[in-house]
Amino acid sequence: MSELVAFKCQKCGHVMYPKHQRCLNCRGREFAALPVSGECTLLTFSEVRNLPWGIDERARILGVVEFAEGFRAMGWVQAAEAEVGMKLEAAQEPVRTIRGEQVRGLVLRPVS
């Protein structure tokens, strides 16, 4: 799994993933990289059955997780079944291919 990095606003301290042009809290523009452990807890999820063209699967589970560092993010839960409260580990990995190029996103797997 690849290293995960969140971004902390230098003005107000708000932590976000992924990085935005402006802070979602105070609209600041200066950020510091914050290494993330990758450990998170599943808060909610949904099984998506109407996937975009180019994904050769019947369904994917998308979930919102909270990281140990205190921020939340959404990603692809790679598990046969999901359960609120389950412990996951996150990484940024390829999630699909568009016009021959891999698109990376947040991939969440159960802690083994």
Backbone torsions as a table, in degrees:
resi	resn	phi	psi	omega
1	MET	NA	146.1	-179.0
2	SER	-85.4	159.7	-179.2
3	GLU	-69.6	138.3	-178.9
4	LEU	-103.0	138.0	179.4
5	VAL	-132.2	126.9	173.5
6	ALA	-101.3	176.6	-177.0
7	PHE	-131.7	130.1	-177.1
8	LYS	-107.9	126.0	179.1
9	CYS	-66.3	130.6	-179.9
10	GLN	-73.0	-21.4	-177.0
11	LYS	-84.5	-48.4	-174.0
12	CYS	-118.6	-10.9	178.6
13	GLY	87.2	2.1	179.4
14	HIS	-64.8	133.3	-179.7
15	VAL	-104.3	134.4	-179.9
16	MET	-142.5	153.0	173.8
17	TYR	-144.9	128.8	-2.1
18	PRO	-78.1	-179.8	179.8
19	LYS	-71.5	141.4	176.2
20	HIS	-117.2	165.9	178.5
21	GLN	-65.9	-36.0	179.6
22	ARG	-130.2	153.3	177.5
23	CYS	-63.1	135.2	180.0
24	LEU	-72.1	-14.3	-178.1
25	ASN	-97.3	-49.3	-173.5
26	CYS	-122.6	-1.2	-178.8
27	ARG	70.1	16.5	175.5
28	GLY	-65.0	161.0	-176.7
29	ARG	-119.1	-1.7	-178.9
30	GLU	-103.7	128.7	-177.4
31	PHE	-132.1	152.3	173.3
32	ALA	-115.7	138.0	177.5
33	ALA	-69.1	137.9	-178.9
34	LEU	-126.8	108.0	178.4
35	PRO	-60.4	140.9	-176.5
36	VAL	-115.7	137.6	-179.0
37	SER	-66.0	-29.5	-177.8
38	GLY	93.7	-11.6	178.6
39	GLU	-80.9	132.1	-178.1
40	CYS	-151.6	169.0	-179.1
41	THR	-122.9	133.8	-180.0
42	LEU	-74.1	121.6	179.9
43	LEU	-93.6	-40.9	178.8
44	THR	-159.2	162.3	-179.0
45	PHE	-155.9	165.1	176.4
46	SER	-148.0	141.4	176.0
47	GLU	-92.4	119.6	-178.5
48	VAL	-98.2	122.3	-177.4
49	ARG	-106.5	-14.5	179.5
50	ASN	-105.9	78.3	-175.0
51	LEU	-84.6	153.9	179.9
52	PRO	-66.3	160.5	177.3
53	TRP	-56.2	140.4	177.7
54	GLY	100.1	-7.5	176.1
55	ILE	-107.8	114.0	-174.0
56	ASP	-92.8	52.7	177.5
57	GLU	-132.8	156.1	179.3
58	ARG	-76.0	-34.1	-177.4
59	ALA	-159.8	159.2	172.9
60	ARG	-136.6	149.3	175.9
61	ILE	-98.2	122.7	174.7
62	LEU	-106.4	135.8	-176.7
63	GLY	-136.2	155.2	173.2
64	VAL	-105.1	127.5	-178.1
65	VAL	-122.0	157.5	172.6
66	GLU	-115.3	127.7	-179.1
67	PHE	-84.7	158.5	178.3
68	ALA	-57.4	-27.7	-179.9
69	GLU	-78.2	-4.1	172.3
70	GLY	100.6	1.2	179.7
71	PHE	-109.0	164.9	-178.7
72	ARG	-116.6	152.5	178.1
73	ALA	-153.7	166.5	179.3
74	MET	-116.7	143.0	179.3
75	GLY	-160.7	-177.9	-177.9
76	TRP	-88.5	117.5	178.7
77	VAL	-86.9	113.7	179.5
78	GLN	-96.7	80.4	178.5
79	ALA	-147.9	151.6	179.0
80	ALA	-62.8	-39.3	177.6
81	GLU	-139.8	147.5	178.2
82	ALA	-113.1	151.3	178.9
83	GLU	-144.5	129.9	178.8
84	VAL	-55.8	133.5	179.9
85	GLY	95.9	-9.8	-179.1
86	MET	-67.9	147.3	179.9
87	LYS	-87.0	132.8	-178.4
88	LEU	-130.1	161.9	169.8
89	GLU	-121.4	141.7	-172.1
90	ALA	-114.0	150.8	174.4
91	ALA	-152.5	157.5	175.1
92	GLN	-97.3	116.4	-175.0
93	GLU	-141.2	168.8	176.0
94	PRO	-62.3	134.6	179.0
95	VAL	-116.1	-18.1	174.8
96	ARG	-170.1	172.1	178.6
97	THR	-121.9	130.3	177.5
98	ILE	-124.4	122.8	-179.6
99	ARG	49.4	42.2	176.8
100	GLY	82.5	-3.6	179.7
101	GLU	-108.8	136.1	178.8
102	GLN	-76.6	135.7	175.5
103	VAL	-103.5	127.1	-177.9
104	ARG	-97.4	148.6	178.9
105	GLY	-156.2	-177.5	-178.2
106	LEU	-82.1	120.4	178.5
107	VAL	-111.6	131.1	-175.5
108	LEU	-119.2	126.2	180.0
109	ARG	-126.3	147.2	177.2
110	PRO	-58.0	142.4	177.0
111	VAL	-70.2	129.5	-178.1
112	SER	-95.0	NA	NA
